[in-house]
Amino acid sequence: MRAVPTNRYIIFIAIAAFGFLVDLGTKSWIFAKLGSPPSRTLWLWENIFGLQTSLNEGALFGMGQGKVWFFSILSVLALTAIVVWLFAFSAARDRFLTIALACVSGGIIGNLYDRLGLHGLQWAFATPSHAIDDPVHAVRDWILVRFGAWGDWPNFNIADSLLVCGAMLLVWHAYRAETHKKNQSSMINDQ
């Protein structure tokens, strides 16, 4: 296998770290401004796009509520697999793939930080599963989008956006690779 170019390490770390820092910064700022959930909604575009804090102890669309440690372990495994695939198996030679997986990694790290309770939030009120002042092991979400009669999209954050954008880049990468493969095959057959 050919070695991974040094700039791929730099690209990966820079994108993942920048995404993580933007995610943490925006979460901290919004939660400081609006307070812990349930917060009021600060509409930036009336009834379309706003800011509202919420906590998610699950995963995508709130599925798996209360399984924070399962999703934390899954996040660590996914992040480890990405790094090993890119750098131990030299997949990082592909710059586009490196960028896509750096976005995914930044999102994973941002939400993992929250799941581990490293943000310092504590529960403000008692629930059946939490005592007052227990550390919050939940993802901090704050972006609210409303789709008219369909209602609100589940709140999300920058880390979630990085995960979705990275996944879309991976789909595009796979499509491009398949198209390139078909073009190469047809060129060979035409000769």
RAJOMO-V679382 format. One record per residue. SS is DSSP state (hx for helix, st for strand, lp for the rest). PSI is psi in whole degrees, 0 to 359 (none if undefined). NEAR is the number of other ideal C-beta (glycine too) atoms within 8 Angstrom. Layout:
SS_PSI_NEAR ; SS_PSI_NEAR
//
This chain:
lp_143_4 ; lp_152_5 ; lp_152_5 ; lp_130_11 ; lp_143_7 ; hx_325_6 ; hx_339_6 ; hx_324_14 ; hx_316_10 ; hx_314_8 ; hx_311_12 ; hx_309_14 ; hx_318_9 ; hx_313_9 ; hx_313_12 ; hx_316_13 ; hx_318_9 ; hx_314_9 ; hx_316_18 ; hx_314_13 ; hx_321_8 ; hx_318_9 ; hx_310_15 ; hx_317_11 ; hx_316_8 ; hx_320_11 ; hx_312_15 ; hx_316_9 ; hx_312_8 ; hx_317_11 ; hx_326_13 ; hx_323_6 ; hx_314_8 ; hx_344_12 ; lp_175_6 ; lp_156_8 ; lp_153_6 ; lp_133_4 ; lp_165_9 ; lp_162_5 ; lp_127_8 ; st_101_9 ; st_124_9 ; st_329_6 ; st_104_7 ; lp_122_4 ; lp_18_5 ; lp_306_8 ; st_125_9 ; st_181_11 ; st_131_12 ; st_125_12 ; st_144_16 ; st_160_10 ; st_134_12 ; st_112_12 ; lp_8_10 ; lp_219_11 ; lp_216_9 ; hx_126_5 ; hx_23_5 ; hx_8_8 ; lp_147_7 ; lp_33_8 ; lp_137_8 ; lp_356_7 ; lp_45_10 ; hx_315_10 ; hx_327_8 ; hx_312_8 ; hx_331_12 ; hx_314_11 ; hx_317_8 ; hx_321_8 ; hx_315_12 ; hx_318_9 ; hx_316_8 ; hx_315_10 ; hx_318_12 ; hx_316_8 ; hx_319_8 ; hx_311_12 ; hx_317_10 ; hx_314_9 ; hx_314_10 ; hx_315_16 ; hx_327_11 ; hx_326_7 ; lp_11_8 ; lp_22_11 ; hx_340_9 ; hx_354_13 ; hx_333_8 ; lp_108_8 ; hx_317_7 ; hx_316_9 ; hx_321_12 ; hx_316_14 ; hx_314_11 ; hx_314_12 ; hx_337_14 ; hx_320_16 ; hx_312_16 ; hx_316_15 ; hx_318_15 ; hx_319_18 ; hx_318_17 ; hx_313_14 ; hx_319_13 ; hx_313_17 ; hx_328_14 ; hx_319_12 ; hx_314_11 ; hx_316_14 ; hx_328_14 ; lp_356_8 ; lp_23_10 ; lp_351_6 ; lp_346_11 ; lp_2_6 ; lp_150_11 ; st_153_9 ; lp_132_12 ; lp_343_5 ; lp_153_5 ; lp_143_6 ; st_172_6 ; lp_332_3 ; lp_355_4 ; st_139_8 ; lp_158_6 ; lp_139_9 ; lp_8_5 ; lp_146_8 ; st_146_7 ; lp_119_10 ; lp_75_10 ; lp_153_10 ; st_132_11 ; st_116_13 ; st_151_13 ; st_350_15 ; st_127_10 ; st_127_12 ; st_133_8 ; st_135_11 ; lp_69_8 ; hx_236_4 ; hx_340_4 ; hx_343_4 ; lp_197_5 ; st_137_8 ; st_145_8 ; st_138_8 ; st_147_13 ; st_185_8 ; lp_183_16 ; hx_321_12 ; hx_317_16 ; hx_320_11 ; hx_320_11 ; hx_319_15 ; hx_314_13 ; hx_314_8 ; hx_318_9 ; hx_319_16 ; hx_319_9 ; hx_321_8 ; hx_323_12 ; hx_319_12 ; hx_315_8 ; hx_319_8 ; hx_315_12 ; hx_319_8 ; hx_313_8 ; hx_318_9 ; hx_319_8 ; hx_318_8 ; hx_317_8 ; hx_318_8 ; hx_317_8 ; hx_320_8 ; hx_319_8 ; hx_318_8 ; hx_318_8 ; hx_328_8 ; hx_320_8 ; hx_317_7 ; hx_330_6 ; hx_343_5 ; lp_none_4
//
